């Protein structure tokens, strides 16, 4: 059957051949077998595989002509990754090793895979049970029905593939679980999958698909994302259940090399301002500036090229939004994740998604609807069309907005905003307060993300009509540092609005620096902990300052 080969296992089979799979047998035999097997099977179905107790079930056999560079477990004892140098091409490759099945285990896996389709019917008790346990129970029942008692290592090898194929993502399941991978690219039929690895950059794998298997996987990816893909509608942009971004092209109508897909993986826990400091994407003074600007309702636009970290930064600085403020986010595909209760998350809808007679709902319609919900902050995933005019109208009517846009620098961003299809009038650009320019650049042999500059929109020159800008922070690529230019229109506006003097402004900035530095020094950088401390600061600054030496007390 095709599915088992699509999801299939390994290049080489163990030559050990077991006996043929027994038939179903009589009902009396079933009961006796079940009674005999239950005690041991019950433990396995609840406890699961323990690599310490049972040892690794996967071993890496490096092919001739390769030299090992690095190795690590994706799933301890089961899925092993080896980064190896191909001595012929002199390039690194990503080699994935999974448990090797004997011929008997392979035949049993195919039989189980087929029969499980008939018995995987959820009962009431299964609705609140871990899906892995439900699958293990059904597998145990079938093994008992076959009259087969498997040794532990054989049982867990088969269980690995059943979980991978039924609950996971088939042959790319380990890639989806690998935290070191940012992008997964399949370019067509019988073409190796390529990855972007956080440590090893662009790298080729040994995984490839034939045409039926690739089409099946692409349809599965789209359907699990709640989208429809077909030869009639071969292009799909969607968000996978784990938040990763998916682009699928089905068949050869559009892509001549066959079905293709790209998965841009996002971490389960979004980046925080503390992690942006740790990775030197921003320095602490830039984030303190953005923090104070967001508290004082300044609108912000992140611009940069593909994979420059625009959405990552947007997610991170959104933690500075006061805790009870009403937020509406608008996106094509879900990427924004906020730790706020008063948040309405909206996404666009294609016509086909709503069934026959449904009308498409684009970002323009969502943005108009958001304006009627009295939001204090509007977050737009990316502006690329006519919704830009409505977005800037929202800014001009006093709404604070954050968004991202593809552009290489400030001049390119302004030019793109004024040109079709965005068509934002120049006088409306004055409502935008801050533009942060990000880039994916090189530091030695590594590719890193940096904020190249932070620029304020100072207004429009009444004589020339040109947009006036003020650079607040600049990046020095030689020293890999950031510098403050010494002038800020935003700081002046905040001081005027709040009645602060220069000394009080500096005290406020220093207090926020101390909080971010304390979280960095104390290793507090996970999403929820950082959000809770920032929100605690907004509610009761005195409580945070009194616990500055041990901020962990605030998040217990």
C-alpha positions as CSV (number, residue, x, y, z in Angstrom):
1,X,0.0,0.0,0.0
2,X,1.3,3.4,-0.9
3,X,0.9,5.1,2.5
4,X,3.3,2.9,4.3
5,X,6.0,3.5,1.6
6,X,5.3,7.2,1.7
7,X,5.8,7.3,5.4
8,X,8.3,4.5,5.3
9,X,11.2,3.9,7.2
10,X,14.8,3.5,6.2
11,X,17.0,2.7,3.3
12,X,18.2,-0.6,4.5
13,X,16.2,-3.5,6.0
14,X,17.5,-5.8,8.7
15,X,17.9,-9.2,7.0
16,X,16.2,-11.0,9.9
17,X,12.9,-12.4,8.8
18,X,10.2,-13.4,11.2
19,X,7.3,-15.7,10.8
20,X,4.2,-14.8,8.8
21,X,1.5,-12.8,10.7
22,X,-1.0,-15.2,12.1
23,X,-4.7,-15.1,11.2
24,X,-7.3,-13.7,13.4
25,X,-8.1,-17.0,15.2
26,X,-11.2,-17.9,17.1
27,X,-13.0,-15.7,19.7
28,X,-11.9,-18.1,22.4
29,X,-8.3,-17.7,21.3
30,X,-8.7,-13.9,21.3
31,X,-9.8,-13.9,24.9
32,X,-7.0,-16.2,26.1
33,X,-4.4,-14.1,24.2
34,X,-5.8,-10.9,25.5
35,X,-5.7,-12.2,29.1
36,X,-2.1,-13.4,28.6
37,X,-0.8,-10.2,27.0
38,X,-2.7,-7.5,29.0
39,X,-0.4,-7.2,32.0
40,X,2.7,-6.4,30.1
41,X,1.0,-4.4,27.3
42,X,-0.9,-2.2,29.8
43,X,2.4,-1.0,31.3
44,X,3.8,-0.2,27.8
45,X,0.8,1.7,26.6
46,X,0.9,4.1,29.6
47,X,4.6,4.4,30.3
48,X,5.8,4.8,26.8
49,X,9.4,4.3,25.5
50,X,12.1,5.0,28.0
51,X,15.6,5.5,26.3
52,X,17.4,5.0,29.6
53,X,15.7,1.7,30.3
54,X,15.5,0.2,26.8
55,X,18.5,1.9,25.2
56,X,18.5,3.7,21.8
57,X,16.6,2.0,19.0
58,X,18.4,3.9,16.3
59,X,22.0,3.7,15.3
60,X,23.8,6.0,12.8
61,X,25.7,4.2,10.1
62,X,27.5,7.0,8.2
63,X,27.6,6.2,4.4
64,X,31.0,5.9,2.8
65,X,32.3,9.2,1.5
66,X,31.0,11.2,4.5
67,X,32.8,12.6,7.5
68,X,30.7,13.3,10.6
69,X,30.6,17.0,11.8
70,X,27.9,17.0,14.4
71,X,25.1,14.8,15.8
72,X,22.1,15.2,18.1
73,X,18.9,13.5,19.1
74,X,15.6,15.0,17.9
75,X,13.6,12.3,19.7
76,X,15.9,10.7,22.3
77,X,16.7,7.1,21.3
78,X,14.5,7.2,18.2
79,X,15.3,10.0,15.7
80,X,19.0,10.9,15.4
81,X,20.4,13.7,13.2
82,X,24.0,13.5,11.9
83,X,25.5,16.6,10.1
84,X,28.1,15.1,7.8
85,X,30.5,16.5,5.2
86,X,30.1,15.0,1.8
87,X,33.7,14.5,0.8
88,X,32.9,14.5,-2.9
89,X,30.9,17.8,-3.0
90,X,32.7,19.2,0.1
91,X,29.3,20.3,1.5
92,X,27.5,19.4,4.7
93,X,24.4,17.3,4.6
94,X,21.7,16.6,7.1
95,X,21.3,12.8,7.6
96,X,18.3,11.6,9.5
97,X,18.4,8.2,11.1
98,X,15.2,6.4,12.4
99,X,14.7,2.8,13.7
100,X,15.4,0.1,11.2
101,X,12.7,-2.5,10.9
102,X,13.2,-6.2,10.2
103,X,11.2,-7.7,7.3
104,X,8.7,-9.2,9.8
105,X,8.3,-5.8,11.6
106,X,7.8,-4.0,8.3
107,X,5.0,-6.4,7.2
108,X,3.4,-6.1,10.7
109,X,3.6,-2.3,10.5
110,X,1.8,-2.4,7.1
111,X,-0.9,-4.7,8.5
112,X,-1.4,-2.6,11.6
113,X,-1.4,0.6,9.5
114,X,-4.2,-0.8,7.4
115,X,-6.3,-2.3,10.2
116,X,-6.0,0.7,12.5
117,X,-8.0,2.7,10.1
118,X,-11.0,0.5,10.9
119,X,-10.6,0.6,14.7
120,X,-9.5,4.2,15.4
121,X,-13.0,5.3,16.4
122,X,-12.9,7.6,19.4
123,X,-15.0,6.6,22.5
124,X,-16.1,9.2,25.1
125,X,-13.2,8.3,27.4
126,X,-10.8,8.9,24.5
127,X,-11.7,12.5,24.0
128,X,-9.8,13.5,27.2
129,X,-7.0,10.9,26.8
130,X,-3.6,11.6,25.1
131,X,-3.9,10.6,21.5
132,X,-0.6,8.6,21.7
133,X,-2.1,6.5,24.5
134,X,-5.3,5.9,22.4
135,X,-3.2,4.8,19.5
136,X,-1.1,2.5,21.7
137,X,-4.3,0.9,23.1
138,X,-5.7,0.2,19.7
139,X,-2.4,-1.2,18.6
140,X,-2.3,-3.5,21.6
141,X,-5.8,-4.7,20.9
142,X,-4.8,-5.6,17.3
143,X,-1.6,-7.4,18.3
144,X,-3.6,-9.4,20.8
145,X,-6.1,-10.2,18.1
146,X,-3.3,-11.4,15.8
147,X,-1.9,-13.5,18.7
148,X,1.5,-11.8,18.6
149,X,3.6,-10.8,21.6
150,X,6.4,-8.5,20.6
151,X,9.6,-7.9,22.5
152,X,9.9,-4.4,23.9
153,X,12.4,-3.0,21.3
154,X,10.3,-4.4,18.4
155,X,7.1,-3.0,19.9
156,X,8.6,0.5,20.3
157,X,10.1,0.6,16.9
158,X,6.6,-0.2,15.4
159,X,4.9,2.3,17.7
160,X,7.3,5.0,16.6
161,X,6.3,4.7,13.0
162,X,2.6,4.5,13.8
163,X,2.7,7.7,15.9
164,X,4.9,9.4,13.3
165,X,2.5,8.5,10.5
166,X,-0.9,8.9,12.2
167,X,-0.2,11.7,14.7
168,X,2.9,13.4,13.2
169,X,3.9,14.6,9.7
170,X,5.1,11.4,8.1
171,X,8.7,11.4,6.9
172,X,9.2,15.1,7.8
173,X,8.0,14.6,11.4
174,X,11.5,14.7,12.8
175,X,12.2,17.8,10.8
176,X,9.2,19.5,12.3
177,X,10.4,18.5,15.8
178,X,14.0,19.6,15.3
179,X,14.4,23.0,17.1
180,X,17.4,23.8,15.1
181,X,15.5,24.1,11.8
182,X,13.9,27.3,10.6
183,X,12.8,26.4,7.1
184,X,11.8,23.2,5.3
185,X,11.8,23.4,1.5
186,X,10.6,20.6,-0.8
187,X,11.1,21.7,-4.4
188,X,9.5,18.9,-6.3
189,X,9.3,15.1,-7.0
190,X,12.4,13.0,-6.3
191,X,14.3,16.1,-5.2
192,X,16.0,16.2,-1.8
193,X,14.4,18.3,0.8
194,X,16.5,21.4,1.8
195,X,16.6,23.0,5.2
196,X,17.7,26.3,6.8
197,X,19.5,25.3,10.0
198,X,20.1,27.8,12.7
199,X,23.7,26.5,13.2
200,X,24.6,25.0,9.7
201,X,22.6,27.4,7.5
202,X,21.4,26.0,4.1
203,X,21.8,22.2,4.1
204,X,20.5,19.3,2.0
205,X,18.9,16.2,3.4
206,X,18.6,12.6,2.1
207,X,14.8,12.7,2.3
208,X,12.9,12.8,-1.0
209,X,9.4,11.8,-2.2
210,X,7.9,10.1,-5.2
211,X,5.0,11.9,-6.9
212,X,2.0,10.0,-5.1
213,X,3.7,10.4,-1.7
214,X,4.5,14.1,-2.2
215,X,0.9,14.9,-3.4
216,X,-0.5,13.0,-0.4
217,X,1.7,14.9,2.1
218,X,0.9,18.2,0.5
219,X,-2.8,17.6,0.8
220,X,-2.4,16.5,4.4
221,X,-0.4,19.6,5.3
222,X,-3.1,21.8,3.7
223,X,-6.1,20.0,5.3
224,X,-4.6,20.0,8.8
225,X,-4.2,23.8,8.4
226,X,-7.9,24.1,7.6
227,X,-7.4,24.8,3.9
228,X,-8.3,23.2,0.6
229,X,-5.8,22.5,-2.1
230,X,-6.5,20.9,-5.5
231,X,-5.4,21.0,-9.1
232,X,-8.1,23.7,-9.6
233,X,-6.8,25.8,-6.7
234,X,-3.1,24.7,-6.5
235,X,-1.7,27.6,-4.4
236,X,-2.3,27.7,-0.6
237,X,-0.9,29.9,2.1
238,X,-1.8,28.6,5.6
239,X,-0.8,28.2,9.2
240,X,0.0,24.8,10.6
241,X,-1.5,23.8,14.0
242,X,1.9,24.5,15.7
243,X,2.0,28.1,14.3
244,X,4.4,27.4,11.4
245,X,3.8,29.1,8.1
246,X,3.0,26.9,5.1
247,X,3.1,27.5,1.4
248,X,1.9,24.7,-0.9
249,X,1.8,24.3,-4.7
250,X,0.1,21.2,-5.8
251,X,0.8,19.3,-9.0
252,X,2.6,20.5,-12.1
253,X,0.1,23.2,-13.2
254,X,2.2,25.9,-11.7
255,X,5.5,24.2,-10.6
256,X,6.9,22.2,-13.5
257,X,9.0,19.9,-11.2
258,X,5.9,18.7,-9.3
259,X,4.3,19.5,-6.0
260,X,6.3,21.8,-3.7
261,X,6.0,23.2,-0.2
262,X,7.8,25.4,2.2
263,X,7.3,25.4,5.9
264,X,8.6,28.4,7.9
265,X,8.8,27.1,11.4
266,X,8.1,29.3,14.4
267,X,9.0,28.5,18.0
268,X,6.3,27.3,20.3
269,X,7.3,30.1,22.6
270,X,7.8,33.4,20.8
271,X,10.9,35.5,21.3
272,X,11.0,38.0,24.1
273,X,12.7,41.4,24.4
274,X,15.3,39.7,26.7
275,X,16.2,37.2,24.0
276,X,16.5,39.9,21.4
277,X,19.1,41.5,23.7
278,X,20.8,38.2,24.3
279,X,21.1,37.5,20.5
280,X,22.1,41.2,19.9
281,X,19.3,41.7,17.4
282,X,18.6,44.9,19.4
283,X,20.5,46.5,22.2
284,X,19.0,47.4,25.5
285,X,18.7,51.1,24.8
286,X,16.7,50.5,21.6
287,X,14.2,48.3,23.4
288,X,13.8,50.7,26.3
289,X,13.1,53.4,23.7
290,X,10.5,51.2,22.0
291,X,9.0,50.2,25.5
292,X,8.5,53.9,26.4
293,X,7.1,54.7,22.9
294,X,4.6,51.9,23.1
295,X,3.4,52.9,26.5
296,X,2.8,56.4,25.1
297,X,0.8,55.1,22.1
298,X,3.4,55.7,19.3
299,X,2.8,53.7,16.0
300,X,5.6,51.4,14.8
301,X,6.5,49.8,11.5
302,X,9.1,47.0,11.1
303,X,10.6,46.8,7.7
304,X,13.2,44.5,6.2
305,X,13.7,41.7,3.7
306,X,12.5,38.1,3.9
307,X,13.5,36.2,7.1
308,X,15.0,39.4,8.6
309,X,12.9,38.9,11.8
310,X,10.2,41.5,11.4
311,X,7.3,39.4,12.8
312,X,9.6,38.0,15.6
313,X,10.4,41.6,16.7
314,X,6.7,42.6,16.4
315,X,5.7,39.7,18.7
316,X,8.5,40.5,21.2
317,X,7.8,44.3,21.6
318,X,4.1,43.6,21.8
319,X,4.8,42.4,25.3
320,X,5.3,46.1,26.2
321,X,1.6,46.8,25.5
322,X,-0.2,47.7,28.8
323,X,-2.0,44.5,30.2
324,X,-5.7,45.6,29.9
325,X,-5.5,47.5,26.6
326,X,-7.8,46.3,23.9
327,X,-5.9,44.8,21.0
328,X,-7.0,43.6,17.5
329,X,-4.6,41.7,15.3
330,X,-5.2,41.2,11.6
331,X,-3.3,38.7,9.5
332,X,-3.4,36.5,6.4
333,X,-1.9,33.6,8.2
334,X,-1.6,33.5,12.0
335,X,1.9,34.5,13.2
336,X,1.2,37.0,16.0
337,X,1.1,35.5,19.5
338,X,0.2,37.8,22.4
339,X,0.2,37.3,26.2
340,X,-2.9,39.5,26.6
341,X,-6.5,38.6,27.6
342,X,-8.1,41.6,25.9
343,X,-7.1,40.5,22.4
344,X,-9.2,39.8,19.3
345,X,-7.2,37.8,16.8
346,X,-8.6,37.9,13.2
347,X,-7.5,36.2,10.0
348,X,-8.6,36.6,6.4
349,X,-10.7,34.0,4.7
350,X,-10.7,32.8,1.1
351,X,-14.0,32.1,-0.7
352,X,-13.6,28.4,-0.7
353,X,-12.8,28.2,3.0
354,X,-16.4,29.1,3.9
355,X,-18.1,26.7,1.6
356,X,-20.5,27.4,-1.3
357,X,-21.9,31.0,-1.3
358,X,-19.3,32.3,1.2
359,X,-17.7,35.6,0.4
360,X,-14.0,36.3,0.8
361,X,-12.9,38.4,3.8
362,X,-9.7,40.3,3.2
363,X,-7.5,42.4,5.4
364,X,-9.3,45.6,4.2
365,X,-12.6,44.2,5.5
366,X,-11.1,43.0,8.8
367,X,-9.4,46.4,9.3
368,X,-12.7,48.3,8.8
369,X,-14.4,45.9,11.3
370,X,-11.6,46.5,13.8
371,X,-12.1,50.2,13.7
372,X,-15.6,49.7,15.0
373,X,-14.4,47.7,18.0
374,X,-12.7,50.6,19.7
375,X,-9.2,49.1,19.9
376,X,-6.4,50.9,21.5
377,X,-3.7,48.9,19.6
378,X,-4.1,47.5,16.1
379,X,-1.6,44.9,14.9
380,X,-1.4,44.1,11.2
381,X,0.7,41.1,10.3
382,X,1.9,42.7,7.0
383,X,0.7,45.5,4.8
384,X,0.8,44.8,1.1
385,X,-2.3,46.2,-0.4
386,X,-5.2,48.7,-0.1
387,X,-5.5,48.0,3.6
388,X,-2.5,50.3,4.0
389,X,-4.7,53.3,3.4
390,X,-7.2,52.2,6.1
391,X,-4.3,51.5,8.4
392,X,-2.9,55.0,8.1
393,X,-6.4,56.4,8.5
394,X,-6.5,54.6,11.8
395,X,-3.2,56.2,12.8
396,X,-4.5,59.6,11.8
397,X,-7.6,59.1,13.9
398,X,-5.6,58.3,17.0
399,X,-5.3,54.5,17.0
400,X,-1.9,53.0,17.8
401,X,-0.8,50.6,15.1
402,X,2.1,48.1,14.7
403,X,2.8,46.4,11.4
404,X,5.5,44.9,9.2
405,X,6.4,45.5,5.5
406,X,8.9,44.2,3.1
407,X,11.4,47.0,2.2
408,X,15.2,47.3,2.3
409,X,15.4,50.6,4.1
410,X,13.4,53.7,5.1
411,X,13.4,55.3,1.7
412,X,12.2,52.1,0.0
413,X,9.5,51.8,2.6
414,X,8.2,55.3,2.1
415,X,8.4,54.9,-1.7
416,X,6.5,51.6,-1.5
417,X,3.8,53.1,0.8
418,X,3.2,55.9,-1.6
419,X,3.1,53.7,-4.7
420,X,0.4,51.3,-6.0
421,X,-1.2,49.2,-4.7
422,X,-0.7,50.8,-1.2
423,X,-1.3,54.4,-2.4
424,X,-0.9,56.1,1.0
425,X,-1.1,59.9,0.6
426,X,2.2,61.6,1.7
427,X,0.5,63.8,4.3
428,X,-0.9,60.7,6.0
429,X,2.6,59.3,6.5
430,X,3.1,61.8,9.3
431,X,0.9,59.7,11.6
432,X,3.6,57.0,11.6
433,X,6.0,57.6,14.4
434,X,8.8,55.0,14.2
435,X,10.3,52.8,11.5
436,X,12.7,50.0,12.6
437,X,14.8,48.5,9.8
438,X,15.9,44.9,10.2
439,X,18.3,42.8,8.1
440,X,19.6,39.3,7.9
441,X,23.4,39.9,7.7
442,X,26.7,38.0,8.2
443,X,29.0,37.9,11.2
444,X,32.0,35.8,10.3
445,X,30.5,32.5,9.1
446,X,27.2,33.0,10.8
447,X,24.0,34.7,9.5
448,X,22.5,36.9,12.1
449,X,19.6,39.3,12.4
450,X,20.2,42.9,13.3
451,X,18.2,46.1,13.7
452,X,20.1,48.3,11.2
453,X,18.5,51.6,12.3
454,X,15.5,53.1,14.1
455,X,14.1,56.2,12.4
456,X,11.4,58.6,13.4
457,X,9.1,60.3,10.9
458,X,9.5,64.0,11.7
459,X,6.9,65.3,9.3
460,X,6.6,66.6,5.8
461,X,8.6,69.6,4.6
462,X,6.1,72.4,3.7
463,X,8.3,73.8,1.0
464,X,9.7,70.7,-0.8
465,X,7.0,68.2,0.2
466,X,9.6,65.6,1.2
467,X,9.2,63.4,4.2
468,X,11.5,64.4,7.0
469,X,13.1,61.7,9.1
470,X,15.3,61.6,12.1
471,X,17.6,58.6,12.8
472,X,17.6,57.7,16.5
473,X,19.8,54.5,16.6
474,X,22.4,53.3,14.1
475,X,24.1,49.9,13.7
476,X,27.9,49.7,13.4
477,X,28.6,46.4,11.4
478,X,32.3,46.5,12.2
479,X,32.0,46.5,15.9
480,X,28.6,44.9,15.9
481,X,27.2,47.6,18.2
482,X,24.4,50.1,18.2
483,X,24.7,53.8,18.9
484,X,22.2,56.5,20.0
485,X,22.5,59.7,17.9
486,X,21.5,61.9,20.8
487,X,18.2,63.3,19.4
488,X,14.7,62.0,19.5
489,X,11.4,63.6,18.5
490,X,9.5,60.9,20.4
491,X,11.4,61.6,23.7
492,X,10.6,65.3,23.3
493,X,6.9,64.6,22.7
494,X,6.7,62.2,25.7
495,X,8.4,64.8,28.0
496,X,6.0,67.5,26.8
497,X,2.9,65.3,27.2
498,X,3.8,64.0,30.6
499,X,5.3,67.2,32.0
500,X,8.7,65.6,32.5
501,X,12.1,67.2,32.6
502,X,15.2,65.6,31.0
503,X,16.2,64.2,34.4
504,X,12.9,62.5,34.9
505,X,13.0,61.0,31.4
506,X,16.4,59.6,32.1
507,X,15.2,58.1,35.4
508,X,12.3,56.4,33.6
509,X,14.6,55.0,30.9
510,X,17.1,53.8,33.5
511,X,14.4,52.0,35.5
512,X,13.3,50.1,32.4
513,X,17.0,49.3,31.6
514,X,17.4,47.9,35.2
515,X,14.3,45.6,34.8
516,X,15.5,44.2,31.4
517,X,19.0,43.8,32.7
518,X,17.7,42.0,35.8
519,X,15.7,39.6,33.7
520,X,18.8,39.0,31.5
521,X,21.1,38.4,34.5
522,X,18.7,36.2,36.3
523,X,18.0,34.1,33.2
524,X,14.3,35.1,33.0
525,X,13.7,35.0,29.2
526,X,10.8,32.7,28.6
527,X,7.7,34.2,27.0
528,X,5.2,34.0,29.9
529,X,7.6,35.0,32.6
530,X,8.8,38.1,30.8
531,X,5.2,39.1,30.0
532,X,4.1,38.7,33.6
533,X,7.0,40.9,34.9
534,X,6.3,43.6,32.3
535,X,2.6,43.5,33.1
536,X,3.4,43.6,36.8
537,X,5.5,46.7,36.2
538,X,2.6,48.4,34.4
539,X,0.2,47.6,37.3
540,X,2.5,48.1,40.3
541,X,6.0,49.5,39.6
542,X,6.9,49.6,43.3
543,X,6.4,45.8,43.6
544,X,8.7,45.1,40.7
545,X,11.4,47.5,41.9
546,X,11.3,46.0,45.4
547,X,11.9,42.6,43.9
548,X,14.5,43.7,41.3
549,X,17.2,41.4,42.8
550,X,14.9,38.3,42.6
551,X,12.2,38.8,39.9
552,X,11.4,35.2,40.1
553,X,9.3,36.0,43.2
554,X,6.8,37.8,41.0
555,X,6.1,34.8,38.7
556,X,5.8,32.0,41.2
